Amino acid sequence: MTKRTGRRRILYLAASLLFTVVTLLIVIGGGGWWVLSHPQTPVPPHWNPLGDLTVTAPVTPVTAYQLRRALGDEAQCRAALSAAGVVFEPMDELVVDQNCGIAGRGLLSGLTTARIEAIETSCTTTLRLALWEHHVVQPAAREILGTDVRALRHVGSYNCRRMRTAQGQDSGWSSHATADAIDIIGLQLGDGRSLTLLTDWDTPGPEAVFLHRIGRGACDWFRVVLGPDYNRLHADHFHLQGPGWGFCR
Ligand SMILES: [Zn+2]
């Protein structure tokens, strides 16, 4: 064997190796896509990045990705809510001006199990609220208080106004101006107890432990969560806001 044919042989081997690797990648990648997108895929929906969000399914590393897609697609958002038994009657989009209005508007009156006094809000706020109720509020109530939550009490979602700060009125528009937030003041429990942030947040006991737990847990599902520990404007409610810069106080 000459030096020249030896080099040619090495080149040939390298090329065939490259070809095999590329073919394998295409087969595995394409096969993976085919397995995930097949209607009878063995991958459970809540583990499947191509699957739609199910509000009541166990939370997996894929859930945040599915949630992002549902938040960006009104039809998918409404379908996820109705599959979870959330009562959110469709309403026409509200357009007031460039600062105020509600996209994906509806009338919310029931979450996955808890009721809520009928309120006009957006699909995205409702979706985050339902996820919080199912994955944080109800499990915490059962674990800490030995009962479930029968109703959430709110003081509004949509409000065409500017932001309020401890120093007075701010120049920016509030997330309430687009119903991207909801204010929760308390809860009614299955055993008849009624909790409010104003009276139970700072009173030592299981009720306070529960309220602190669900306040922290809201940060899993909302980007901005402000409560009694933030400032006096929030002494009596959780401000739960969908879009934002990731701020939990
Ligand atoms: Zn608020």
py3Dmol code that shows the C-alpha trace and the ligand (Angstrom):
import py3Dmol

protein = """\
ATOM      1  CA  MET A   1       0.000   0.000   0.000  1.00  0.00           C
ATOM      2  CA  THR A   2       1.439   3.376  -1.015  1.00  0.00           C
ATOM      3  CA  LYS A   3       1.254   6.504   1.127  1.00  0.00           C
ATOM      4  CA  ARG A   4      -1.271   7.957  -1.360  1.00  0.00           C
ATOM      5  CA  THR A   5      -3.799   5.090  -1.198  1.00  0.00           C
ATOM      6  CA  GLY A   6      -3.382   5.034   2.613  1.00  0.00           C
ATOM      7  CA  ARG A   7      -4.443   8.682   2.840  1.00  0.00           C
ATOM      8  CA  ARG A   8      -7.330   8.058   0.445  1.00  0.00           C
ATOM      9  CA  ARG A   9      -8.468   5.177   2.638  1.00  0.00           C
ATOM     10  CA  ILE A  10      -8.472   7.378   5.774  1.00  0.00           C
ATOM     11  CA  LEU A  11     -10.439  10.054   3.910  1.00  0.00           C
ATOM     12  CA  TYR A  12     -12.929   7.436   2.756  1.00  0.00           C
ATOM     13  CA  LEU A  13     -13.355   6.104   6.328  1.00  0.00           C
ATOM     14  CA  ALA A  14     -13.832   9.613   7.722  1.00  0.00           C
ATOM     15  CA  ALA A  15     -16.448  10.410   5.055  1.00  0.00           C
ATOM     16  CA  SER A  16     -18.391   7.219   5.737  1.00  0.00           C
ATOM     17  CA  LEU A  17     -18.269   7.894   9.482  1.00  0.00           C
ATOM     18  CA  LEU A  18     -19.595  11.423   8.941  1.00  0.00           C
ATOM     19  CA  PHE A  19     -22.332  10.092   6.654  1.00  0.00           C
ATOM     20  CA  THR A  20     -23.383   7.494   9.276  1.00  0.00           C
ATOM     21  CA  VAL A  21     -23.483  10.065  12.075  1.00  0.00           C
ATOM     22  CA  VAL A  22     -25.530  12.538  10.008  1.00  0.00           C
ATOM     23  CA  THR A  23     -27.955   9.778   8.922  1.00  0.00           C
ATOM     24  CA  LEU A  24     -28.348   8.620  12.526  1.00  0.00           C
ATOM     25  CA  LEU A  25     -29.041  12.193  13.696  1.00  0.00           C
ATOM     26  CA  ILE A  26     -31.681  12.643  10.986  1.00  0.00           C
ATOM     27  CA  VAL A  27     -33.312   9.298  11.816  1.00  0.00           C
ATOM     28  CA  ILE A  28     -33.264   9.890  15.593  1.00  0.00           C
ATOM     29  CA  GLY A  29     -34.377  13.537  15.275  1.00  0.00           C
ATOM     30  CA  GLY A  30     -37.085  12.779  12.705  1.00  0.00           C
ATOM     31  CA  GLY A  31     -38.116   9.698  14.659  1.00  0.00           C
ATOM     32  CA  GLY A  32     -38.333  11.758  17.859  1.00  0.00           C
ATOM     33  CA  TRP A  33     -40.523  14.322  16.121  1.00  0.00           C
ATOM     34  CA  TRP A  34     -42.666  11.551  14.644  1.00  0.00           C
ATOM     35  CA  VAL A  35     -43.060   9.858  18.065  1.00  0.00           C
ATOM     36  CA  LEU A  36     -44.029  13.163  19.749  1.00  0.00           C
ATOM     37  CA  SER A  37     -46.439  14.282  17.043  1.00  0.00           C
ATOM     38  CA  HIS A  38     -48.128  10.919  16.454  1.00  0.00           C
ATOM     39  CA  PRO A  39     -51.736  10.884  17.779  1.00  0.00           C
ATOM     40  CA  GLN A  40     -51.015   7.630  19.603  1.00  0.00           C
ATOM     41  CA  THR A  41     -47.659   8.739  20.971  1.00  0.00           C
ATOM     42  CA  PRO A  42     -46.608   6.832  24.115  1.00  0.00           C
ATOM     43  CA  VAL A  43     -45.243  10.100  25.589  1.00  0.00           C
ATOM     44  CA  PRO A  44     -47.734  11.403  28.212  1.00  0.00           C
ATOM     45  CA  PRO A  45     -49.230  14.768  27.134  1.00  0.00           C
ATOM     46  CA  HIS A  46     -47.761  16.642  30.120  1.00  0.00           C
ATOM     47  CA  TRP A  47     -44.255  15.433  29.132  1.00  0.00           C
ATOM     48  CA  ASN A  48     -44.737  16.192  25.442  1.00  0.00           C
ATOM     49  CA  PRO A  49     -43.435  19.608  24.280  1.00  0.00           C
ATOM     50  CA  LEU A  50     -45.786  19.388  21.273  1.00  0.00           C
ATOM     51  CA  GLY A  51     -48.787  18.604  23.506  1.00  0.00           C
ATOM     52  CA  ASP A  52     -51.329  21.193  24.649  1.00  0.00           C
ATOM     53  CA  LEU A  53     -51.358  22.463  28.222  1.00  0.00           C
ATOM     54  CA  THR A  54     -53.659  20.618  30.632  1.00  0.00           C
ATOM     55  CA  VAL A  55     -54.315  22.784  33.699  1.00  0.00           C
ATOM     56  CA  THR A  56     -54.868  19.842  36.058  1.00  0.00           C
ATOM     57  CA  ALA A  57     -52.011  17.619  34.787  1.00  0.00           C
ATOM     58  CA  PRO A  58     -48.928  17.122  36.988  1.00  0.00           C
ATOM     59  CA  VAL A  59     -46.308  19.834  36.540  1.00  0.00           C
ATOM     60  CA  THR A  60     -43.236  18.728  34.554  1.00  0.00           C
ATOM     61  CA  PRO A  61     -40.246  20.565  33.048  1.00  0.00           C
ATOM     62  CA  VAL A  62     -42.354  20.834  29.867  1.00  0.00           C
ATOM     63  CA  THR A  63     -45.267  22.677  31.558  1.00  0.00           C
ATOM     64  CA  ALA A  64     -43.696  26.160  31.383  1.00  0.00           C
ATOM     65  CA  TYR A  65     -43.187  25.741  27.628  1.00  0.00           C
ATOM     66  CA  GLN A  66     -46.766  24.524  27.120  1.00  0.00           C
ATOM     67  CA  LEU A  67     -48.033  27.454  29.224  1.00  0.00           C
ATOM     68  CA  ARG A  68     -46.103  29.977  27.101  1.00  0.00           C
ATOM     69  CA  ARG A  69     -47.761  28.576  23.981  1.00  0.00           C
ATOM     70  CA  ALA A  70     -51.241  28.635  25.544  1.00  0.00           C
ATOM     71  CA  LEU A  71     -50.734  32.245  26.712  1.00  0.00           C
ATOM     72  CA  GLY A  72     -49.850  33.276  23.166  1.00  0.00           C
ATOM     73  CA  ASP A  73     -52.826  31.569  21.507  1.00  0.00           C
ATOM     74  CA  GLU A  74     -56.312  32.612  22.602  1.00  0.00           C
ATOM     75  CA  ALA A  75     -58.055  29.510  21.208  1.00  0.00           C
ATOM     76  CA  GLN A  76     -55.618  27.244  23.049  1.00  0.00           C
ATOM     77  CA  CYS A  77     -56.028  29.301  26.239  1.00  0.00           C
ATOM     78  CA  ARG A  78     -59.836  28.994  26.133  1.00  0.00           C
ATOM     79  CA  ALA A  79     -59.640  25.260  25.318  1.00  0.00           C
ATOM     80  CA  ALA A  80     -57.331  24.624  28.305  1.00  0.00           C
ATOM     81  CA  LEU A  81     -59.763  26.430  30.610  1.00  0.00           C
ATOM     82  CA  SER A  82     -62.847  24.614  29.408  1.00  0.00           C
ATOM     83  CA  ALA A  83     -61.082  21.212  29.621  1.00  0.00           C
ATOM     84  CA  ALA A  84     -60.300  22.001  33.276  1.00  0.00           C
ATOM     85  CA  GLY A  85     -63.929  22.886  34.050  1.00  0.00           C
ATOM     86  CA  VAL A  86     -63.166  26.593  34.495  1.00  0.00           C
ATOM     87  CA  VAL A  87     -66.274  28.723  33.904  1.00  0.00           C
ATOM     88  CA  PHE A  88     -65.095  31.513  31.579  1.00  0.00           C
ATOM     89  CA  GLU A  89     -67.847  32.717  29.258  1.00  0.00           C
ATOM     90  CA  PRO A  90     -66.477  34.334  26.070  1.00  0.00           C
ATOM     91  CA  MET A  91     -67.089  38.065  25.601  1.00  0.00           C
ATOM     92  CA  ASP A  92     -66.179  40.403  22.729  1.00  0.00           C
ATOM     93  CA  GLU A  93     -62.771  41.987  22.965  1.00  0.00           C
ATOM     94  CA  LEU A  94     -62.863  45.339  24.801  1.00  0.00           C
ATOM     95  CA  VAL A  95     -61.021  48.147  23.026  1.00  0.00           C
ATOM     96  CA  VAL A  96     -61.020  51.505  24.839  1.00  0.00           C
ATOM     97  CA  ASP A  97     -57.847  53.249  23.680  1.00  0.00           C
ATOM     98  CA  GLN A  98     -54.168  52.404  23.300  1.00  0.00           C
ATOM     99  CA  ASN A  99     -53.762  52.011  27.073  1.00  0.00           C
ATOM    100  CA  CYS A 100     -56.989  50.306  28.124  1.00  0.00           C
ATOM    101  CA  GLY A 101     -58.941  47.257  26.984  1.00  0.00           C
ATOM    102  CA  ILE A 102     -59.236  43.495  27.362  1.00  0.00           C
ATOM    103  CA  ALA A 103     -57.989  41.016  24.735  1.00  0.00           C
ATOM    104  CA  GLY A 104     -59.222  37.430  25.117  1.00  0.00           C
ATOM    105  CA  ARG A 105     -62.023  38.775  27.294  1.00  0.00           C
ATOM    106  CA  GLY A 106     -64.508  36.679  29.243  1.00  0.00           C
ATOM    107  CA  LEU A 107     -66.636  36.461  32.364  1.00  0.00           C
ATOM    108  CA  LEU A 108     -64.960  34.274  34.970  1.00  0.00           C
ATOM    109  CA  SER A 109     -67.148  32.729  37.689  1.00  0.00           C
ATOM    110  CA  GLY A 110     -65.592  29.375  38.565  1.00  0.00           C
ATOM    111  CA  LEU A 111     -62.044  27.981  38.696  1.00  0.00           C
ATOM    112  CA  THR A 112     -61.086  24.276  38.629  1.00  0.00           C
ATOM    113  CA  THR A 113     -62.993  23.695  41.894  1.00  0.00           C
ATOM    114  CA  ALA A 114     -63.282  27.001  43.777  1.00  0.00           C
ATOM    115  CA  ARG A 115     -65.911  29.564  42.857  1.00  0.00           C
ATOM    116  CA  ILE A 116     -65.156  33.225  42.351  1.00  0.00           C
ATOM    117  CA  GLU A 117     -67.548  36.163  42.224  1.00  0.00           C
ATOM    118  CA  ALA A 118     -68.194  36.815  38.522  1.00  0.00           C
ATOM    119  CA  ILE A 119     -65.486  39.031  37.093  1.00  0.00           C
ATOM    120  CA  GLU A 120     -64.554  40.320  33.639  1.00  0.00           C
ATOM    121  CA  THR A 121     -60.958  39.526  32.852  1.00  0.00           C
ATOM    122  CA  SER A 122     -58.616  38.124  30.201  1.00  0.00           C
ATOM    123  CA  CYS A 123     -58.072  34.506  29.253  1.00  0.00           C
ATOM    124  CA  THR A 124     -54.383  34.682  30.162  1.00  0.00           C
ATOM    125  CA  THR A 125     -55.040  36.009  33.685  1.00  0.00           C
ATOM    126  CA  THR A 126     -57.710  33.328  34.166  1.00  0.00           C
ATOM    127  CA  LEU A 127     -55.338  30.592  32.972  1.00  0.00           C
ATOM    128  CA  ARG A 128     -52.612  31.616  35.424  1.00  0.00           C
ATOM    129  CA  LEU A 129     -55.181  31.926  38.222  1.00  0.00           C
ATOM    130  CA  ALA A 130     -56.582  28.437  37.539  1.00  0.00           C
ATOM    131  CA  LEU A 131     -53.062  26.940  37.563  1.00  0.00           C
ATOM    132  CA  TRP A 132     -52.313  28.691  40.871  1.00  0.00           C
ATOM    133  CA  GLU A 133     -55.598  27.502  42.378  1.00  0.00           C
ATOM    134  CA  HIS A 134     -55.094  23.888  41.317  1.00  0.00           C
ATOM    135  CA  HIS A 135     -51.356  23.469  41.948  1.00  0.00           C
ATOM    136  CA  VAL A 136     -50.791  25.781  44.924  1.00  0.00           C
ATOM    137  CA  VAL A 137     -53.941  26.951  46.730  1.00  0.00           C
ATOM    138  CA  GLN A 138     -55.949  23.716  46.979  1.00  0.00           C
ATOM    139  CA  PRO A 139     -52.985  21.440  47.926  1.00  0.00           C
ATOM    140  CA  ALA A 140     -51.778  23.973  50.557  1.00  0.00           C
ATOM    141  CA  ALA A 141     -55.280  24.243  52.060  1.00  0.00           C
ATOM    142  CA  ARG A 142     -55.598  20.469  52.322  1.00  0.00           C
ATOM    143  CA  GLU A 143     -52.114  20.088  53.801  1.00  0.00           C
ATOM    144  CA  ILE A 144     -52.067  23.021  56.243  1.00  0.00           C
ATOM    145  CA  LEU A 145     -55.743  23.611  57.044  1.00  0.00           C
ATOM    146  CA  GLY A 146     -57.239  20.160  56.433  1.00  0.00           C
ATOM    147  CA  THR A 147     -59.941  21.471  54.118  1.00  0.00           C
ATOM    148  CA  ASP A 148     -60.324  22.724  50.558  1.00  0.00           C
ATOM    149  CA  VAL A 149     -60.940  26.228  49.276  1.00  0.00           C
ATOM    150  CA  ARG A 150     -64.534  26.850  48.280  1.00  0.00           C
ATOM    151  CA  ALA A 151     -64.153  30.388  46.919  1.00  0.00           C
ATOM    152  CA  LEU A 152     -61.547  33.033  46.136  1.00  0.00           C
ATOM    153  CA  ARG A 153     -62.457  36.637  46.981  1.00  0.00           C
ATOM    154  CA  HIS A 154     -61.234  39.398  44.684  1.00  0.00           C
ATOM    155  CA  VAL A 155     -61.511  43.177  44.345  1.00  0.00           C
ATOM    156  CA  GLY A 156     -61.181  43.424  40.602  1.00  0.00           C
ATOM    157  CA  SER A 157     -59.065  42.733  37.554  1.00  0.00           C
ATOM    158  CA  TYR A 158     -59.828  45.281  34.804  1.00  0.00           C
ATOM    159  CA  ASN A 159     -59.463  48.933  35.728  1.00  0.00           C
ATOM    160  CA  CYS A 160     -58.425  51.610  33.231  1.00  0.00           C
ATOM    161  CA  ARG A 161     -55.976  53.463  35.449  1.00  0.00           C
ATOM    162  CA  ARG A 162     -52.346  54.387  35.938  1.00  0.00           C
ATOM    163  CA  MET A 163     -50.055  52.589  38.394  1.00  0.00           C
ATOM    164  CA  ARG A 164     -50.283  53.485  42.061  1.00  0.00           C
ATOM    165  CA  THR A 165     -47.119  53.620  44.153  1.00  0.00           C
ATOM    166  CA  ALA A 166     -46.518  54.331  47.831  1.00  0.00           C
ATOM    167  CA  GLN A 167     -45.427  57.852  46.755  1.00  0.00           C
ATOM    168  CA  GLY A 168     -48.600  58.533  44.797  1.00  0.00           C
ATOM    169  CA  GLN A 169     -49.588  58.125  41.184  1.00  0.00           C
ATOM    170  CA  ASP A 170     -46.982  56.881  38.725  1.00  0.00           C
ATOM    171  CA  SER A 171     -46.789  57.868  35.064  1.00  0.00           C
ATOM    172  CA  GLY A 172     -47.018  54.269  33.751  1.00  0.00           C
ATOM    173  CA  TRP A 173     -50.234  52.411  33.076  1.00  0.00           C
ATOM    174  CA  SER A 174     -51.288  49.684  35.495  1.00  0.00           C
ATOM    175  CA  SER A 175     -51.457  46.059  34.343  1.00  0.00           C
ATOM    176  CA  HIS A 176     -55.093  46.334  35.480  1.00  0.00           C
ATOM    177  CA  ALA A 177     -55.707  48.627  32.485  1.00  0.00           C
ATOM    178  CA  THR A 178     -55.457  45.522  30.278  1.00  0.00           C
ATOM    179  CA  ALA A 179     -56.851  42.984  32.810  1.00  0.00           C
ATOM    180  CA  ASP A 180     -53.387  41.423  33.027  1.00  0.00           C
ATOM    181  CA  ALA A 181     -53.688  41.334  36.820  1.00  0.00           C
ATOM    182  CA  ILE A 182     -56.203  40.377  39.502  1.00  0.00           C
ATOM    183  CA  ASP A 183     -56.343  41.390  43.174  1.00  0.00           C
ATOM    184  CA  ILE A 184     -57.214  38.634  45.688  1.00  0.00           C
ATOM    185  CA  ILE A 185     -58.252  39.706  49.216  1.00  0.00           C
ATOM    186  CA  GLY A 186     -59.155  36.403  50.827  1.00  0.00           C
ATOM    187  CA  LEU A 187     -60.620  32.933  50.620  1.00  0.00           C
ATOM    188  CA  GLN A 188     -63.582  30.998  51.856  1.00  0.00           C
ATOM    189  CA  LEU A 189     -62.786  27.475  53.058  1.00  0.00           C
ATOM    190  CA  GLY A 190     -64.773  24.262  52.707  1.00  0.00           C
ATOM    191  CA  ASP A 191     -65.286  24.084  56.482  1.00  0.00           C
ATOM    192  CA  GLY A 192     -66.894  27.535  56.586  1.00  0.00           C
ATOM    193  CA  ARG A 193     -63.866  29.547  57.733  1.00  0.00           C
ATOM    194  CA  SER A 194     -63.257  32.805  55.927  1.00  0.00           C
ATOM    195  CA  LEU A 195     -59.717  34.190  55.630  1.00  0.00           C
ATOM    196  CA  THR A 196     -58.630  37.693  54.685  1.00  0.00           C
ATOM    197  CA  LEU A 197     -55.124  38.976  54.100  1.00  0.00           C
ATOM    198  CA  LEU A 198     -55.891  42.009  56.250  1.00  0.00           C
ATOM    199  CA  THR A 199     -56.630  40.029  59.433  1.00  0.00           C
ATOM    200  CA  ASP A 200     -54.882  36.670  58.938  1.00  0.00           C
ATOM    201  CA  TRP A 201     -51.549  37.527  57.269  1.00  0.00           C
ATOM    202  CA  ASP A 202     -49.831  38.708  60.469  1.00  0.00           C
ATOM    203  CA  THR A 203     -51.763  36.653  63.039  1.00  0.00           C
ATOM    204  CA  PRO A 204     -49.576  33.652  63.994  1.00  0.00           C
ATOM    205  CA  GLY A 205     -51.267  30.345  63.209  1.00  0.00           C
ATOM    206  CA  PRO A 206     -51.887  27.867  60.422  1.00  0.00           C
ATOM    207  CA  GLU A 207     -53.990  30.420  58.520  1.00  0.00           C
ATOM    208  CA  ALA A 208     -51.005  32.759  58.239  1.00  0.00           C
ATOM    209  CA  VAL A 209     -48.720  29.858  57.253  1.00  0.00           C
ATOM    210  CA  PHE A 210     -51.225  28.974  54.535  1.00  0.00           C
ATOM    211  CA  LEU A 211     -51.484  32.562  53.221  1.00  0.00           C
ATOM    212  CA  HIS A 212     -47.697  32.971  53.116  1.00  0.00           C
ATOM    213  CA  ARG A 213     -47.363  29.624  51.309  1.00  0.00           C
ATOM    214  CA  ILE A 214     -49.883  30.529  48.594  1.00  0.00           C
ATOM    215  CA  GLY A 215     -48.366  34.021  48.201  1.00  0.00           C
ATOM    216  CA  ARG A 216     -44.927  32.515  47.548  1.00  0.00           C
ATOM    217  CA  GLY A 217     -46.477  29.817  45.340  1.00  0.00           C
ATOM    218  CA  ALA A 218     -48.175  32.459  43.170  1.00  0.00           C
ATOM    219  CA  CYS A 219     -44.698  33.320  41.867  1.00  0.00           C
ATOM    220  CA  ASP A 220     -44.663  29.957  40.061  1.00  0.00           C
ATOM    221  CA  TRP A 221     -47.566  31.065  37.868  1.00  0.00           C
ATOM    222  CA  PHE A 222     -47.487  34.897  37.772  1.00  0.00           C
ATOM    223  CA  ARG A 223     -44.492  37.076  36.864  1.00  0.00           C
ATOM    224  CA  VAL A 224     -45.276  39.815  39.401  1.00  0.00           C
ATOM    225  CA  VAL A 225     -46.756  39.086  42.841  1.00  0.00           C
ATOM    226  CA  LEU A 226     -47.150  41.851  45.432  1.00  0.00           C
ATOM    227  CA  GLY A 227     -48.619  41.267  48.881  1.00  0.00           C
ATOM    228  CA  PRO A 228     -48.819  42.663  52.433  1.00  0.00           C
ATOM    229  CA  ASP A 229     -45.016  42.454  52.908  1.00  0.00           C
ATOM    230  CA  TYR A 230     -44.419  44.729  49.898  1.00  0.00           C
ATOM    231  CA  ASN A 231     -46.039  48.012  50.990  1.00  0.00           C
ATOM    232  CA  ARG A 232     -49.114  49.413  52.710  1.00  0.00           C
ATOM    233  CA  LEU A 233     -51.003  49.647  49.391  1.00  0.00           C
ATOM    234  CA  HIS A 234     -50.992  45.834  49.352  1.00  0.00           C
ATOM    235  CA  ALA A 235     -51.796  45.273  53.048  1.00  0.00           C
ATOM    236  CA  ASP A 236     -55.130  43.691  52.180  1.00  0.00           C
ATOM    237  CA  HIS A 237     -54.528  41.877  48.872  1.00  0.00           C
ATOM    238  CA  PHE A 238     -52.275  39.872  46.595  1.00  0.00           C
ATOM    239  CA  HIS A 239     -51.678  41.687  43.319  1.00  0.00           C
ATOM    240  CA  LEU A 240     -51.217  38.802  40.840  1.00  0.00           C
ATOM    241  CA  GLN A 241     -49.881  39.993  37.490  1.00  0.00           C
ATOM    242  CA  GLY A 242     -49.169  37.892  34.408  1.00  0.00           C
ATOM    243  CA  PRO A 243     -46.625  39.824  32.333  1.00  0.00           C
ATOM    244  CA  GLY A 244     -43.697  41.509  34.062  1.00  0.00           C
ATOM    245  CA  TRP A 245     -40.093  41.358  35.080  1.00  0.00           C
ATOM    246  CA  GLY A 246     -40.276  38.566  37.660  1.00  0.00           C
ATOM    247  CA  PHE A 247     -40.858  40.309  40.987  1.00  0.00           C
ATOM    248  CA  CYS A 248     -42.251  38.588  44.097  1.00  0.00           C
ATOM    249  CA  ARG A 249     -42.717  40.457  47.380  1.00  0.00           C
TER     250      ARG A 249
END
"""
ligand_1 = """\
1
ZN
Zn -53.550 44.883 41.605
"""
view = py3Dmol.view(width=600, height=400)
view.addModel(protein, "pdb")
view.setStyle({"model": 0}, {"cartoon": {"style": "trace"}})
view.addModel(ligand_1, "xyz")
view.setStyle({"model": 1}, {"stick": {}})
view.zoomTo()
view.show()
